[in-house]
Amino acid sequence: MRLIHTSDWHLGQELHDFDRGPEHDAFLAWLLLLVRRVEADVLVVTGDIYDSGNPSVPAQSRLYRFLSRALALNDCLQIVLIGGNHDSPGRLELPRDLLTEGRLRVVGALPRTGGRPDSGGTVVTLHDRRGDASASCVAMPFLRAADLPPGMGAAGVRALYAEAVEHARAARLPIIATGHMHLHGGEISELSERRIYIGGEAALSSELFDSDISYVALGHLHKPQRVAGPTLIRYAGSPFPMSVVERAYEHSVAIVDIDDSGTATIDLMPIPRHVAFLRVPDEGSSTLEAVEDQLRMLSIDACALDRRPFLEVSVQLFTAEPNLGRRIEEALAMKAVRLLRVERQKLGGDGLLADVIASKSDLVDLKPADVFRRLHQQQFRTDPDEELSALFDEVVAAALEPAREEQLA
């Protein structure tokens, strides 16, 4: 059986008020062709389908249009979608009964039976293109606090997976598991990933997954990467950079082949990048004069607005520079770029860098944890300790989590 694993589409995302819709359209069109070209039996998307719990109409239309076309163009294709921490479970599950019955499985939230979490209800039988049952998929979505047994914490996560995997074993088929979480050893992306807590833990152990699982398809971390563990565990990553810090990632989808013995092999398919990401300087920061010189030397071909490269600039300042914006604009005169932000790195008298928050673009990237740390320093003249910081992060994660909605019929 052959499946394609992709994740973290973040449909509806805007980057400093720039619409990412054309990039999503380009990716989804490419993915549609790939599914057909490699004759995939299954497409698995592991969460954060949308960028927010209340996605825009265009974002929802993109998802429905893609699902409809993928199923129509590939007679034997199955699609499995799970919810991520950005997704509203009820909204994500809305189209599951509106498309092709039996070929689309959407699990926005952990299923419930009699009001109780039912992890066995996540198990989906996957078929090859001959129609033969070829694998059992534990389609586990992002787990929220209400899904876990009371008082069990991270042990509750393992209990839910153990129950679901035991249910899957009954079919005596290779097992595929999904999840939307942060595992220890996974490399995070600053500026674009919310810190999530599952069972009170910011990162879970890969020992959560048993060795008899053929493949674990994960979402949440935007960098495509494999994580060490008892079996083959992989984050598919996002389809293109969600922030400038992801510009060097080699974005891809995973094509996973599983043989009759349950052995999985992976072939990574690079995703064409629709829009380039630039940073001046490439790393760190430079003086204003050096930045101006580099900007003037940029060679960028004329292109449509939605193909213009994104640009971030980082400038070292020793004193206030009231003409900074004007000087950057003049250095970029007639260059077809989309300026995301100008990061100001002010060198104080003690030689330490102190960031200056002075524009809307800076505020977009300001993290709650940074504000909390600064306020704690102002009031107590010290950084918050590790335990207090962890408690604050957990509160923020709960506040940002989309409210659980009633599952739609």
C-alpha positions as CSV (number, residue, x, y, z in Angstrom):
1,M,0.0,0.0,0.0
2,R,1.2,3.5,-0.8
3,L,0.3,6.6,1.2
4,I,1.2,10.2,1.0
5,H,1.8,12.0,4.4
6,T,1.5,15.8,4.5
7,S,0.7,18.2,7.3
8,D,0.2,21.7,8.7
9,W,-1.3,23.4,5.7
10,H,-2.5,26.3,7.8
11,L,-5.1,27.3,5.2
12,G,-6.1,31.0,5.6
13,Q,-2.7,32.1,7.1
14,E,-1.6,35.6,6.5
15,L,1.9,36.8,7.0
16,H,2.1,40.4,8.2
17,D,-1.2,41.0,6.3
18,F,0.0,39.4,3.1
19,D,-2.4,36.7,1.9
20,R,-0.9,33.2,1.4
21,G,-3.8,32.0,-0.7
22,P,-1.9,31.8,-4.0
23,E,0.8,29.7,-2.3
24,H,-1.8,27.3,-1.0
25,D,-3.4,27.1,-4.4
26,A,-0.1,26.3,-6.0
27,F,0.7,23.6,-3.4
28,L,-2.7,22.0,-3.5
29,A,-2.6,21.9,-7.3
30,W,0.9,20.2,-7.2
31,L,-0.3,17.7,-4.5
32,L,-3.4,16.8,-6.7
33,L,-1.0,15.9,-9.6
34,L,1.3,14.0,-7.3
35,V,-1.4,11.8,-5.8
36,R,-2.4,10.8,-9.3
37,R,1.2,10.4,-10.7
38,V,2.4,8.1,-7.9
39,E,-0.9,6.2,-7.7
40,A,-1.3,6.8,-4.0
41,D,-3.9,4.7,-2.2
42,V,-4.2,7.0,0.8
43,L,-3.6,10.6,1.6
44,V,-3.0,11.4,5.3
45,V,-3.0,15.0,6.6
46,T,-2.0,15.3,10.2
47,G,-3.6,18.4,11.6
48,D,-3.5,22.2,11.5
49,I,-5.5,22.0,8.3
50,Y,-6.6,25.6,9.0
51,D,-4.6,28.4,10.6
52,S,-7.4,29.3,13.0
53,G,-10.4,27.8,14.6
54,N,-12.6,30.2,12.7
55,P,-11.2,29.9,9.1
56,S,-12.2,32.3,6.4
57,V,-14.6,31.3,3.6
58,P,-11.8,31.2,1.0
59,A,-9.8,28.9,3.3
60,Q,-12.7,26.5,3.7
61,S,-13.5,26.6,0.0
62,R,-9.9,25.6,-0.7
63,L,-10.2,22.6,1.5
64,Y,-13.6,21.4,0.1
65,R,-12.5,22.0,-3.5
66,F,-9.3,20.0,-3.0
67,L,-11.1,17.1,-1.3
68,S,-13.8,17.0,-4.0
69,R,-11.3,17.0,-6.8
70,A,-8.9,14.5,-5.2
71,L,-11.7,12.0,-4.7
72,A,-13.2,12.6,-8.2
73,L,-9.8,12.2,-10.0
74,N,-8.7,9.2,-8.1
75,D,-11.4,6.5,-7.9
76,C,-9.6,4.4,-5.3
77,L,-8.1,7.1,-3.1
78,Q,-8.9,7.3,0.6
79,I,-8.3,10.5,2.6
80,V,-7.7,10.7,6.3
81,L,-7.7,14.1,8.0
82,I,-7.0,14.7,11.7
83,G,-7.5,17.9,13.7
84,G,-4.6,19.9,15.1
85,N,-4.3,22.4,17.8
86,H,-5.2,25.3,15.4
87,D,-8.3,23.5,14.2
88,S,-11.9,23.7,15.5
89,P,-13.0,20.0,15.7
90,G,-16.6,20.7,14.7
91,R,-15.8,23.0,11.8
92,L,-13.2,20.6,10.5
93,E,-15.6,17.6,10.6
94,L,-18.3,19.6,8.8
95,P,-17.7,18.2,5.2
96,R,-17.1,14.6,6.2
97,D,-20.6,13.5,5.2
98,L,-21.0,15.8,2.3
99,L,-18.4,14.1,0.0
100,T,-17.8,10.5,-1.0
101,E,-19.1,8.1,1.6
102,G,-16.4,5.7,3.0
103,R,-13.5,7.3,1.3
104,L,-13.0,10.4,3.5
105,R,-12.4,10.1,7.2
106,V,-12.2,13.3,9.2
107,V,-11.4,13.1,12.9
108,G,-11.4,16.6,14.3
109,A,-11.7,15.4,17.9
110,L,-11.4,12.2,19.8
111,P,-14.7,10.2,19.2
112,R,-17.0,9.7,22.2
113,T,-19.4,6.9,23.0
114,G,-21.9,7.5,25.7
115,G,-20.2,10.7,26.5
116,R,-16.9,9.0,27.2
117,P,-13.7,9.2,25.0
118,D,-13.5,6.3,22.6
119,S,-10.0,5.9,21.2
120,G,-11.1,2.7,19.4
121,G,-13.3,4.9,17.3
122,T,-10.3,6.4,15.6
123,V,-9.3,3.2,13.8
124,V,-9.8,3.3,10.0
125,T,-9.3,0.4,7.7
126,L,-7.2,1.4,4.7
127,H,-7.5,-0.3,1.3
128,D,-5.2,-0.6,-1.7
129,R,-6.4,0.2,-5.2
130,R,-7.6,-3.3,-5.7
131,G,-10.0,-2.8,-2.8
132,D,-8.1,-5.1,-0.4
133,A,-7.8,-4.2,3.3
134,S,-4.1,-3.4,3.6
135,A,-3.6,-1.5,6.9
136,S,-5.3,-0.2,10.0
137,C,-4.9,3.5,10.7
138,V,-5.2,4.9,14.2
139,A,-6.4,8.4,13.2
140,M,-5.7,10.1,16.5
141,P,-6.2,13.9,16.5
142,F,-4.7,16.5,18.7
143,L,-5.7,15.5,22.2
144,R,-7.2,18.1,24.5
145,A,-7.4,18.0,28.3
146,A,-11.0,16.8,28.2
147,D,-9.9,13.7,26.2
148,L,-7.6,12.4,28.9
149,P,-8.5,10.2,31.9
150,P,-8.7,12.4,35.0
151,G,-5.4,12.7,36.9
152,M,-3.3,10.6,34.5
153,G,-1.5,13.4,32.6
154,A,0.9,12.1,30.0
155,A,0.2,8.5,31.1
156,G,-3.4,9.1,29.9
157,V,-2.1,9.8,26.4
158,R,-0.3,6.5,26.3
159,A,-3.4,4.7,27.6
160,L,-5.5,6.2,24.8
161,Y,-3.0,5.1,22.1
162,A,-2.6,1.7,23.7
163,E,-6.4,1.2,23.6
164,A,-6.6,2.3,20.0
165,V,-3.6,0.2,18.8
166,E,-5.0,-2.9,20.5
167,H,-8.2,-2.3,18.6
168,A,-6.3,-2.0,15.4
169,R,-4.3,-5.2,16.1
170,A,-7.5,-7.2,15.9
171,A,-7.5,-6.8,12.1
172,R,-4.0,-8.4,11.8
173,L,-2.9,-5.8,9.3
174,P,0.1,-3.4,9.3
175,I,-0.7,-0.5,11.7
176,I,-0.3,3.2,10.9
177,A,-0.7,5.8,13.7
178,T,-1.2,9.5,13.5
179,G,-0.8,12.3,16.0
180,H,-0.5,16.1,16.4
181,M,2.0,16.7,19.2
182,H,5.6,17.6,20.1
183,L,7.9,14.7,20.7
184,H,11.2,15.0,22.5
185,G,13.9,15.4,20.0
186,G,11.7,17.2,17.5
187,E,13.1,20.6,16.3
188,I,10.7,23.4,16.7
189,S,10.2,26.6,14.6
190,E,10.3,29.9,16.4
191,L,7.7,32.5,15.5
192,S,5.2,30.0,13.8
193,E,4.4,27.2,16.2
194,R,2.3,27.5,19.3
195,R,3.6,25.7,22.3
196,I,1.1,22.9,23.1
197,Y,0.6,20.9,26.2
198,I,-0.8,17.4,26.2
199,G,-1.3,15.7,29.6
200,G,0.6,18.6,31.2
201,E,3.7,17.9,29.1
202,A,5.2,20.3,26.5
203,A,6.9,17.3,24.8
204,L,6.1,13.6,24.9
205,S,8.3,10.6,24.6
206,S,8.5,8.7,21.4
207,E,8.1,5.5,23.5
208,L,4.4,6.4,23.3
209,F,4.5,4.3,20.0
210,D,5.0,0.6,20.0
211,S,7.6,-1.1,17.8
212,D,4.9,-3.1,15.9
213,I,3.5,0.1,14.4
214,S,4.7,0.3,10.8
215,Y,4.7,4.1,10.5
216,V,3.8,7.1,12.7
217,A,2.6,10.1,10.8
218,L,2.9,13.3,12.9
219,G,1.9,16.9,12.6
220,H,2.6,20.2,14.5
221,L,6.3,20.7,13.9
222,H,6.9,22.6,10.7
223,K,10.3,21.2,9.9
224,P,10.2,17.9,8.0
225,Q,12.1,15.5,10.2
226,R,12.4,12.0,11.5
227,V,12.3,11.4,15.3
228,A,14.2,8.6,16.9
229,G,12.0,6.0,18.5
230,P,10.9,2.3,18.6
231,T,9.5,2.6,15.1
232,L,9.5,4.8,12.0
233,I,8.3,8.3,13.2
234,R,8.1,11.3,10.9
235,Y,6.9,14.9,10.9
236,A,5.8,15.8,7.4
237,G,6.2,19.5,8.1
238,S,4.4,22.4,6.5
239,P,4.2,22.8,2.7
240,F,6.1,26.1,2.6
241,P,7.6,28.5,5.1
242,M,5.1,29.8,7.6
243,S,7.6,32.4,8.8
244,V,11.0,33.7,7.8
245,V,12.8,31.3,10.2
246,E,11.6,28.4,8.1
247,R,13.1,29.7,4.9
248,A,15.9,27.2,4.8
249,Y,13.7,24.1,5.4
250,E,13.5,21.6,2.6
251,H,9.7,21.2,2.6
252,S,8.4,17.9,1.3
253,V,5.7,15.3,1.5
254,A,6.5,11.7,2.5
255,I,5.6,8.9,0.1
256,V,5.3,5.8,2.3
257,D,5.2,2.3,0.9
258,I,4.2,-0.5,3.3
259,D,4.7,-4.1,2.2
260,D,2.7,-7.2,3.4
261,S,5.1,-7.7,6.3
262,G,4.4,-4.2,7.6
263,T,7.8,-2.8,6.7
264,A,7.6,0.9,5.7
265,T,10.0,2.7,3.3
266,I,9.9,6.4,2.7
267,D,10.6,8.5,-0.3
268,L,10.6,12.3,0.2
269,M,9.2,14.4,-2.6
270,P,10.3,18.1,-2.4
271,I,7.6,20.7,-2.7
272,P,8.2,23.4,-5.3
273,R,8.4,26.8,-3.6
274,H,6.0,29.3,-5.1
275,V,7.5,32.3,-3.3
276,A,11.0,33.0,-2.2
277,F,11.9,34.1,1.4
278,L,14.8,36.5,1.7
279,R,16.6,38.0,4.7
280,V,19.2,40.8,4.9
281,P,21.6,39.9,6.2
282,D,21.2,36.1,5.8
283,E,21.9,35.6,9.5
284,G,22.2,37.9,12.5
285,S,22.1,41.7,11.9
286,S,24.2,44.4,10.3
287,T,24.7,48.1,10.5
288,L,22.2,50.3,8.6
289,E,24.8,51.2,6.0
290,A,25.7,47.6,5.3
291,V,22.0,46.6,5.1
292,E,21.4,49.5,2.6
293,D,24.2,48.3,0.4
294,Q,22.9,44.7,0.4
295,L,19.4,45.8,-0.4
296,R,20.6,47.9,-3.4
297,M,22.4,44.9,-4.8
298,L,19.4,42.6,-4.6
299,S,18.6,41.3,-8.1
300,I,15.0,40.4,-8.4
301,D,13.1,39.6,-11.6
302,A,9.8,41.3,-12.3
303,C,6.9,39.1,-11.4
304,A,3.2,39.2,-10.4
305,L,2.4,40.6,-6.9
306,D,1.7,37.1,-5.5
307,R,5.1,35.8,-6.7
308,R,7.1,38.6,-5.2
309,P,9.7,37.4,-2.6
310,F,9.1,38.1,1.1
311,L,11.8,40.0,2.8
312,E,12.9,40.6,6.4
313,V,15.6,43.1,7.3
314,S,17.6,43.1,10.6
315,V,19.5,46.3,11.5
316,Q,21.9,47.1,14.3
317,L,21.3,50.5,15.8
318,F,23.5,52.3,18.3
319,T,21.2,55.3,18.7
320,A,17.7,56.1,17.7
321,E,17.2,56.3,13.9
322,P,14.0,58.3,13.0
323,N,14.6,57.9,9.3
324,L,15.1,54.1,9.3
325,G,11.9,53.3,7.5
326,R,12.5,55.8,4.8
327,R,16.1,54.7,4.2
328,I,15.1,51.1,3.9
329,E,12.3,52.0,1.4
330,E,14.8,54.1,-0.7
331,A,17.3,51.2,-0.8
332,L,14.5,49.0,-2.0
333,A,13.2,51.5,-4.6
334,M,11.8,49.7,-7.7
335,K,12.5,46.2,-6.3
336,A,9.7,43.7,-6.5
337,V,9.7,42.5,-3.0
338,R,7.2,42.3,-0.1
339,L,8.8,43.7,3.0
340,L,7.6,41.8,6.1
341,R,9.4,43.7,8.8
342,V,12.4,45.6,9.8
343,E,13.9,44.1,13.0
344,R,15.7,46.6,15.1
345,Q,18.6,45.3,17.2
346,K,19.7,48.1,19.5
347,L,23.2,47.9,20.9
348,G,23.1,49.3,24.5
349,G,26.0,50.7,26.4
350,D,26.7,47.3,28.1
351,G,27.1,45.7,24.7
352,L,24.0,43.5,25.1
353,L,21.3,43.4,22.4
354,A,17.9,44.8,23.5
355,D,15.0,44.4,21.1
356,V,13.0,47.5,20.4
357,I,9.2,47.0,19.8
358,A,8.2,50.0,17.7
359,S,5.9,48.9,14.9
360,K,2.9,46.7,14.1
361,S,5.1,44.1,12.4
362,D,7.2,43.8,15.6
363,L,4.1,43.3,17.6
364,V,3.0,40.4,15.4
365,D,6.0,38.4,16.5
366,L,6.0,39.4,20.2
367,K,5.3,36.3,22.2
368,P,3.2,36.1,25.4
369,A,6.1,34.4,27.2
370,D,8.4,37.4,26.4
371,V,5.9,39.9,27.8
372,F,5.5,37.7,30.9
373,R,9.3,37.5,31.4
374,R,9.7,41.3,31.0
375,L,6.9,42.1,33.5
376,H,8.3,39.6,36.0
377,Q,11.7,41.3,35.6
378,Q,10.2,44.8,36.1
379,Q,8.3,43.7,39.3
380,F,10.7,41.3,40.9
381,R,14.1,42.1,39.2
382,T,14.6,38.5,38.2
383,D,13.4,36.0,35.5
384,P,10.5,33.7,36.4
385,D,11.7,30.3,37.5
386,E,11.2,27.2,35.3
387,E,8.1,26.0,37.1
388,L,6.3,29.3,36.9
389,S,7.2,29.7,33.2
390,A,5.8,26.3,32.5
391,L,2.6,27.1,34.3
392,F,2.3,30.3,32.3
393,D,2.9,28.5,29.0
394,E,0.2,26.0,29.9
395,V,-2.3,28.8,30.6
396,V,-1.5,30.5,27.3
397,A,-1.8,27.2,25.4
398,A,-5.3,26.6,27.0
399,A,-6.4,30.2,26.1
400,L,-5.3,29.8,22.5
401,E,-6.8,26.4,22.0
402,P,-10.0,26.5,19.9
403,A,-13.1,25.9,22.0
404,R,-14.4,22.3,21.8
405,E,-17.6,22.4,19.7
406,E,-20.4,19.8,19.6
407,Q,-19.6,17.2,16.9
408,L,-21.8,17.9,13.9
409,A,-24.0,15.1,12.5
